[in-house]
Amino acid sequence: MPKTATLTRIGSRIKINLEQVRDRIPPNLIKKLEEDPRGTVLDYKMTDGTGIGVVIKLSDGTKKWFFEDEIKGS
């Protein structure tokens, strides 16, 4: 039986786990996340066909997507 996805709710306040994303994001985004790793879940995004990511709005208004395992509740 397929595994049921448990998604973070839209509107939830979360924190980005910087150690999980450091190797795949650009230096300017790392700097923003070091200053403030919190954001709000705006939407979901299909990733590679087997997973679902979340679109996050950061405190400066920047919108980026992350894998579900790269975020945690604030």
N, C-alpha and C positions, 0 to 999 in steps of 0.2 A: 504494500500500500504506500502511495506517495506521502512524503513528509509534509505536514501542514506548516506553512510559513507563519511565524509570529512577527508581525510588523510593528514598528514603533508608530504610534498614532500621529496623524497630521496635527500640527499645533503643539506637539510636545517640545519642551525645552531639553536639549541634550548637550553633551560635550563630545568633542572629537578626540579620540585616542591618538595623540600625535605620534606615539611610537608605532602604531599600526600603519600610518599613512606616510611617514617621513620619506620612504624610498620611492614613492610614486607621485608626489606632488611637487610643484615648482617652489623654489626658494622664497618667492614673495608670499605665497600662501602659507608656507611654514612659519614665516615671520608673523603674519596675521594671527595664526593659531597659537603661537607662543604668547602673544599679547592677550588674546581672549579666545579660548577654544570652544566657547558656547555658541549655540545657535538654535534655530527653530525649524522643525520639520515642516516643509511646504508640500511635498509631493513624493511619489515613488517613481523609480526609473528601472526599466528592465535592463539588466546588465548584459551578460553573455548568453542569455537564453536559459540559463539554469538558476539565476538568482535575481534578486530584486534589491536595488539600491535605494537610498533616500536622498532627496534634494533638500539641502539645508540652506537657510538664510542666516549668514553670520551677522554679528552685531554691527558691522559697517555697511550692511546691505548686500554684500557679495553673496551670490547664489552658486553653490557647488554641490556635486553629488558625491556620496560616499557609500561604501558597502555597509550593510547592516552591522557587521561585526567590527566596524571601525568607529562606532559611536557607542555612547553609554548615557544613561539617564543622568540629568544634572543634579 
